[in-house]
Amino acid sequence: MPEGRERSAYYDFRNISALVVDDNRHVLQLVGGILESFGFGAVYKVTDVEGALKVLRQAHVDLIITDWAMEPVDGIELVRRVRQDSGVCDPKMPIIMLTGHTEMERVIEARDAGVTDFMAKPITPQAIYDRIASLIENPGTSVKDRR
């Protein structure tokens, strides 16, 4: 049970699938493991944008959590592709951007690309839970709405 949440505020994630994209395998396993511990029905973990697009074409995904700084294609490009290509997946799918770079220019670029929410590394299980809960409790809100 995540700290700081009343029992009534818990969510059943069994019917929700997530895609985690990070080229750092330690972060990938950490974030994926956190989502698995929350009880997500499926957690797909890939190390690059092409792998992410392949999963998005082959599986139902409800949420993407992606790193920004990846090679050869970064997380912002993944966000742009998701938002512009409805053939890949739901272009309105929630996308959480993880990054160690929190300069205002980066936040604005992520917002303009279509990121739903923005998280600074290092992350904690509680912070991830709170972001996902916020997406559930406030559907349709995004970084753009928080200007």
ZAMARGU-4260 file (C-alpha; in steps of 0.2 Angstrom, whole numbers, plus 5000, padded with zeros to 4 digits):
<rodrens>
0) 5000/5000/5000 | 5008/5017/4995 | 5012/5028/5010 | 5001/5043/5012 | 4985/5036/5003
5) 4970/5031/5012 | 4963/5014/5008 | 4948/5021/4999 | 4960/5030/4987 | 4968/5014/4980
10) 4966/5009/4962 | 4964/4992/4955 | 4977/4992/4941 | 4974/4974/4935 | 4965/4979/4919
15) 4978/4993/4915 | 4993/4990/4904 | 5009/5001/4904 | 5024/5003/4892 | 5040/5009/4900
20) 5053/5015/4888 | 5071/5019/4895 | 5088/5015/4888 | 5095/5013/4905 | 5091/4995/4910
25) 5092/4998/4929 | 5079/5012/4927 | 5068/5002/4916 | 5068/4987/4928 | 5065/4999/4943
30) 5050/5008/4935 | 5043/4992/4927 | 5045/4983/4944 | 5036/4998/4953 | 5021/4996/4941
35) 5021/4977/4943 | 5021/4980/4962 | 5005/4991/4960 | 4997/4976/4951 | 4997/4982/4933
40) 4989/4969/4922 | 5004/4970/4909 | 5020/4980/4909 | 5030/4981/4893 | 5048/4986/4895
45) 5058/4992/4880 | 5075/5001/4878 | 5071/5011/4863 | 5058/5020/4853 | 5057/5007/4839
50) 5054/4994/4852 | 5040/5005/4859 | 5032/5008/4843 | 5032/4989/4840 | 5024/4986/4856
55) 5011/4999/4853 | 5007/4991/4836 | 5005/4974/4843 | 4997/4976/4861 | 4984/4986/4870
60) 4993/4999/4880 | 4984/5012/4892 | 4999/5022/4898 | 5017/5026/4892 | 5031/5031/4904
65) 5046/5036/4894 | 5063/5043/4897 | 5068/5059/4888 | 5087/5056/4884 | 5088/5040/4874
70) 5099/5035/4859 | 5097/5035/4844 | 5079/5042/4845 | 5074/5052/4861 | 5057/5051/4871
75) 5051/5067/4864 | 5051/5060/4846 | 5041/5045/4853 | 5028/5057/4860 | 5027/5066/4844
80) 5025/5049/4834 | 5011/5044/4846 | 5002/5060/4845 | 5003/5061/4826 | 5000/5043/4821
85) 4983/5037/4826 | 4987/5020/4818 | 5000/5016/4831 | 4989/5018/4846 | 4977/5030/4854
90) 4984/5048/4851 | 4977/5054/4867 | 4985/5041/4878 | 4993/5047/4894 | 5012/5049/4893
95) 5023/5053/4908 | 5040/5059/4903 | 5054/5055/4915 | 5070/5066/4915 | 5084/5072/4925
100) 5083/5088/4915 | 5070/5100/4923 | 5075/5116/4915 | 5059/5127/4910 | 5064/5125/4892
105) 5063/5106/4893 | 5046/5107/4902 | 5039/5118/4888 | 5046/5107/4874 | 5039/5092/4882
110) 5022/5101/4885 | 5022/5106/4867 | 5026/5089/4860 | 5011/5082/4869 | 5017/5075/4886
115) 5003/5073/4898 | 5014/5074/4914 | 5032/5077/4918 | 5042/5069/4932 | 5060/5073/4937
120) 5072/5059/4942 | 5076/5052/4954 | 5058/5045/4956 | 5050/5035/4970 | 5036/5023/4970
125) 5025/5035/4979 | 5028/5049/4966 | 5024/5037/4952 | 5008/5031/4961 | 5003/5049/4964
130) 5005/5054/4945 | 4995/5039/4939 | 4982/5043/4952 | 4981/5061/4946 | 4979/5055/4928
135) 4964/5044/4934 | 4957/5058/4945 | 4959/5072/4932 | 4957/5064/4915 | 4961/5075/4901
140) 4972/5087/4911 | 4990/5088/4905 | 5006/5099/4907 | 4997/5111/4895 | 4983/5113/4907
145) 4995/5118/4921 | 5003/5133/4913
</rodrens>
